[in-house]
Amino acid sequence: MTYTLLNVVFLGVVALVAIAAIVVRRAPRWRAAGLAAVLLLALTAIFDNVIIGTGLVAYDDALISGIRIGLAPIEDFAYTVAALVLLPAVWELLPRRSPRQDEHS
Protein backbone atom coordinates (compact mmCIF):
# COMPACT_ATOMS: atom_id res chain seq x y z
CA MET A 1 0.00 0.00 0.00
CA THR A 2 1.40 3.40 -0.96
CA TYR A 3 1.48 6.34 1.43
CA THR A 4 -0.89 8.19 -0.92
CA LEU A 5 -3.51 5.45 -0.74
CA LEU A 6 -3.15 5.27 3.04
CA ASN A 7 -3.61 9.04 3.23
CA VAL A 8 -6.70 8.96 1.01
CA VAL A 9 -8.38 6.45 3.32
CA PHE A 10 -7.33 8.32 6.47
CA LEU A 11 -8.29 11.75 5.11
CA GLY A 12 -11.61 10.34 3.88
CA VAL A 13 -12.54 9.43 7.44
CA VAL A 14 -11.42 12.87 8.62
CA ALA A 15 -13.57 14.49 5.92
CA LEU A 16 -16.63 12.54 7.10
CA VAL A 17 -16.12 13.77 10.67
CA ALA A 18 -15.66 17.34 9.40
CA ILE A 19 -18.84 17.16 7.34
CA ALA A 20 -20.72 15.83 10.36
CA ALA A 21 -19.44 18.74 12.45
CA ILE A 22 -20.53 21.28 9.85
CA VAL A 23 -23.98 19.70 9.51
CA VAL A 24 -24.55 19.22 13.25
CA ARG A 25 -22.98 22.41 14.59
CA ARG A 26 -21.20 24.87 12.34
CA ALA A 27 -18.04 25.36 10.34
CA PRO A 28 -14.87 26.18 12.27
CA ARG A 29 -13.56 29.72 12.46
CA TRP A 30 -11.66 29.80 9.18
CA ARG A 31 -9.30 32.66 10.13
CA ALA A 32 -8.07 30.76 13.19
CA ALA A 33 -7.89 27.52 11.20
CA GLY A 34 -5.89 29.26 8.46
CA LEU A 35 -3.39 30.70 10.93
CA ALA A 36 -2.99 27.31 12.61
CA ALA A 37 -2.52 25.69 9.18
CA VAL A 38 0.27 28.08 8.19
CA LEU A 39 2.10 27.57 11.48
CA LEU A 40 1.71 23.79 11.70
CA LEU A 41 2.56 23.16 8.06
CA ALA A 42 5.69 25.33 8.38
CA LEU A 43 6.73 23.45 11.51
CA THR A 44 6.03 20.13 9.80
CA ALA A 45 8.21 21.15 6.86
CA ILE A 46 11.07 22.14 9.15
CA PHE A 47 11.01 19.19 11.52
CA ASP A 48 10.25 16.53 8.90
CA ASN A 49 13.24 17.71 6.90
CA VAL A 50 15.41 17.56 10.02
CA ILE A 51 14.39 14.03 10.97
CA ILE A 52 14.71 12.79 7.39
CA GLY A 53 18.04 14.59 6.90
CA THR A 54 19.49 13.08 10.07
CA GLY A 55 18.41 9.61 9.03
CA LEU A 56 15.89 9.02 11.81
CA VAL A 57 13.18 8.38 9.22
CA ALA A 58 13.45 7.04 5.69
CA TYR A 59 10.86 6.45 2.99
CA ASP A 60 10.74 3.77 0.34
CA ASP A 61 10.82 5.72 -2.93
CA ALA A 62 8.53 3.12 -4.50
CA LEU A 63 5.77 4.00 -2.01
CA ILE A 64 5.77 7.81 -2.33
CA SER A 65 4.56 10.09 -5.10
CA GLY A 66 7.97 11.67 -5.59
CA ILE A 67 6.72 15.17 -4.79
CA ARG A 68 8.84 16.58 -1.98
CA ILE A 69 9.15 19.72 0.07
CA GLY A 70 12.86 19.66 0.73
CA LEU A 71 13.49 16.08 1.79
CA ALA A 72 9.96 15.47 3.07
CA PRO A 73 7.51 13.67 0.79
CA ILE A 74 4.24 15.54 0.31
CA GLU A 75 2.40 12.56 1.84
CA ASP A 76 4.00 13.43 5.19
CA PHE A 77 1.89 16.58 5.39
CA ALA A 78 -1.40 14.66 5.32
CA TYR A 79 -1.16 13.99 9.05
CA THR A 80 -0.86 17.69 9.79
CA VAL A 81 -3.80 18.47 7.51
CA ALA A 82 -5.80 15.72 9.21
CA ALA A 83 -5.08 17.18 12.64
CA LEU A 84 -5.99 20.67 11.44
CA VAL A 85 -9.37 19.43 10.23
CA LEU A 86 -10.14 16.69 12.75
CA LEU A 87 -9.45 18.55 16.00
CA PRO A 88 -11.85 21.47 15.38
CA ALA A 89 -14.45 19.08 13.94
CA VAL A 90 -14.38 16.85 17.02
CA TRP A 91 -14.46 19.94 19.23
CA GLU A 92 -17.65 21.08 17.50
CA LEU A 93 -19.21 17.63 17.94
CA LEU A 94 -18.53 17.47 21.68
CA PRO A 95 -21.56 18.24 23.85
CA ARG A 96 -21.75 21.80 25.10
CA ARG A 97 -21.97 22.61 28.78
CA SER A 98 -24.43 25.33 29.63
CA PRO A 99 -23.39 28.14 32.02
CA ARG A 100 -25.97 26.77 34.48
CA GLN A 101 -24.09 23.43 34.61
CA ASP A 102 -20.83 25.29 35.35
CA GLU A 103 -22.37 27.06 38.35
CA HIS A 104 -23.23 23.74 40.00
CA SER A 105 -19.88 22.05 39.44
N, C-alpha and C positions, 0 to 999 in steps of 0.2 A: 504494500500500500504506500502510495506516495504521500509526502507531507501535504501537498495540495488537496488531495482527496480527503485526508484526515481533517484538514481545516474546513473543507466544505461541509462535511458532516457536523463538525463541532459548531461552526458558525451558523449552520441551519437551525440547530437547537437553540442557540442564543437568539437568533432572529425570531423564533416562535415565542420565546419568553418576552422579548421586547414588544412584539405585536400585542401580546396579551396585556402587557402593562399599559400600552397606549389605549387599547380598547376599554380596559377596566378602569383605569385612572386617568392618566393624561401623559403627554409626551414630556420627556425630561427638559430641563432648562438648557436650551441648545447653546447659549453663550458659555455657561459653565462647562458643559460637555466639550465644547470646542477648545476651551483653554486647557482642560485636563488632557484632551487628545494630543494637543501640540506638545505639552510637557512630557507626557508618558511615552509618546512615540520618539521624541528626541532622546529621552533617557534610555529607551530600549535600543535605539541605534548606537548610542555610545557604549553601553555595557555589553550588548551582544557582540559588538566588534572587539571589545577587550577580551571577553571570554573565548571567542573563536580565535583571535590572534595569539593568545597565550597557549592555545592548545587544550584548554579545559573541555571544549565541546568541538565536535567535528560532525560534518554532514556528509552522507553518501551522495555524491554528485548525481547518481542515477535516480535519486528520489526527490530531488528539488527541481524547480522550474528553471533555474539558472539565472534568474533575476536577483541581483544582490544590491544591497545598500552597504557599500564598503565590503566587508567580508560576510556580512549577515544575509542569509537568503531571505527573500521577501516573505516567505512562509512563516518565518519567525515572528513577524509582526502581528499575525492573526491572533495570538494569545493576548496581546495588548488591546487590540481592537475588541476582542470578546469581553475583556474585563471592562472596557470603557462603555460597552453597551449593556452587559449583563448586570453589573452592579447597580446602576440607576434603575434598571427595569425591575429587579428584585425589590429594591427599596420602595418603588411605587406599589408593588403588589403586597407588601407587608401590611398587616392591619394597622390602622391609625388608632392612636390613643386619644381620647377626648380630654380636654383640660379638666373636666370633672373627675375623670379617673386619676389624673395626676395629683389632685388635691387629697385624695383618700389613700394614697400610697404611703 
